Amino acid sequence: MTEEVCSRIYIDEKKFNVKMDVMNISCPLCNGAAGLAYQGHPGYVFGRTYDIYSCDQCQVSFVYPLFVEKKDYDEIYADAENLSGYDKYYALSQRILSADNPLDVMSGLGDEYAYVISRLRACVPKGSSVLEVGCGFGYLTYSLNRSGYNATGVDVSEISVNRATKTYGPYYQCIGLNDFSQLHGRRFDCIVLTEVLEHVMDPISFLNSLKSLLTENGLILLTTPNKSAFPSDALWMTDAPPIHLWWFSENSLSVLAEKVSMKPRIYKGYVTDRLSYHYWNRSDNLSLPMFVPEFDNQGRLVKNSREFSLDSPSSSITRNLYARFVPDSLDSTLIRFRNRIRESQKTEYHCTMFVELKKTVNS
């Protein structure tokens, strides 16, 4: 990555006292000119800051330095049920454990899951081999196995893999960053990446490694936050670095697919009216950091003041009665009906990008 310092600007905004160097560097994806959009974005590690760059050519945004350590994820997953943004994943893992039809439940709990599940059902027969990369607490891998797929989940965090194995069973492996040597010799009909691509340091090498694990007609299904859904002056409407290292536009995702000789099919995901971190208020200044981790006076991530919970029957008695007297077929029908109602409540925002990647003829 080459750098050329052009000028220096000093900015003082609210609580952020920032010195900004305006630079031109080569975009790691397309080699186009990328300029420094913001210097000193607070990160998930206490006292560590990152610079945000934006490419003029492919419209991707990325952080500098492009680096993350495994221990950063271990720290988060060790206490995820109490940390904002990750508490919902923990709650989801517990909700799925008690579900009779976990895939149907998951399709109503997040648009990224609804996309992956619908495409799997349409394109990948049951019994096929599926690899979930970045499996976290393991609920999707578990749900796929419950529904007849031969699914394996892998994650960089030993803590998350141990939790998943203890909760759901022996479907999981811990692998290093961008190191799939443990899967050598195995081939998968489908590889799933839900909100993972933005976490990796080198997405080109990452996708090339995954492509080598696909069967001849295999495909990759991925979701990632969609920069193209936001105004051009939006700084970084995604998780703070180094947890998120990239913020992909639709154009940059197409460039990335071309780099790894895969054919992309990009869908714009529409979200419901329920607020999430993808949204912004009209009063927000999008040129400033919006999702900044908070730390206590010992430098530890601040816990949530209340527990995150998902919609479910309010008491264990109600849940037991529901499970006992409502047949699985009716439960599945009710879930799908509720999902269709939610589908009709979609807004115009397409904040999540859904991507299907297939090998090109010559790859």
Beta strands, then each sheet from edge to edge (+ up, - down):
strand 1: 3-13
strand 2: 16-26
strand 3: 33-42
strand 4: 49-55
strand 5: 61-64
strand 6: 129-133
strand 7: 150-155
strand 8: 172-174
strand 9: 188-194
strand 10: 214-225
strand 11: 246-247
strand 12: 262-269
strand 13: 352-359
sheet 1: 1+ 2- 3+ 4- 5+ 11-
sheet 2: 8+ 7+ 6+ 9+ 10+ 13- 12+
end
